[in-house]
């Protein structure tokens, strides 16, 4: 277990998924509030009005983090708590909540890692065209300025946004997320405007806080073909380009990959790129935040036969290999690609990496003895932490690991049906029950930090055991 002394050990959440209190202290409506209110959008008609009620249970949750022994907490800020209508004066009550959160972390020796926007948009901005309207770029920069001005004396680690590529695919290319446009030609323009907003916000924050650490968070799902054949390889490469590389390559290279341009338009141009956009997008980064859950396998299929994800002819369908272990979400469990990914990131992007999310949903329940025996989750974390340890052994610059998630929470379109927490949330009473994985992670962190060298780890297969 060779984790460096300054390696950050943490957990992650996002505002919309845990806070609840959607109508409290002047918070404005977000696009997700509206989306979740429409029939058929969220599993079982769930919504995030209460979620894990982190807004009201903040002190208890902060104390739980102390018990867990984490040294970092990755959280996001709700845009509409700060600017309820997406613009105009900041809401002091919204800022006060994040003061309490940040001060509470610092008082407990926990480093705040703040994500400015995790997959939400003020409803007022969505109604004015959302990320297809360039005015939203200015609104995001204004919001980032408000937050940064208020918190930069206490927060060093900033991420602008979370998973732009996937969120935009689902929201603009399909109807799984708001704004549910289902128009694949709108995906790249909407991604582009978010990337410009990200770059401009980074420049602005860095000017004020040269010692700050500024980055962005993306998910990466290594894609392979489930069948042999050139068409399947092509489908796998294309999906990799669209969901994994469509943002990160342009952020680092300052230009769109030619294959992406070919995919988007037959005329070769990207008409939505204006003036200095590409310079703004390529604003230097201090790190990349990597969310890793597992690999995916795909096959090519006839264009237009349901699974197609491209506007230009190639159809792609996700395969569901029966022989691979999976989470209750059906996501393949395999830590090995994480190590390969970290090697690729080192060679291709040459930036320090934080694992900003990693975790798994299982069908957890409280046993008669009051425990939540989530041994599968322990194995999951164990294997993935082992991959991180091996990457560190190879000299790869991984700076921290944030387990997703501190709490069971509102899992977007899947509502409350998927539990990812280290802590079980009884949604009826809001009672928190640390799962076995919570106790295991506490011991793992303690051991890795050498605070308790003799502690016993639960899982027999675990690295460093
Ligand atoms: C990631 C999201 C996060 C959560 C996990 C399970 O894609 O960033 O909000 O939903 O998946």
Boltz pocket constraint, residues with backbone or C-beta under 6 A from the ligand:
constraints:
  - pocket:
      binder: B
      contacts: [[A, 14], [A, 17], [A, 162], [A, 163], [A, 219], [A, 291], [A, 357], [A, 404], [A, 410], [A, 411], [A, 412], [A, 420]]
      max_distance: 6.0
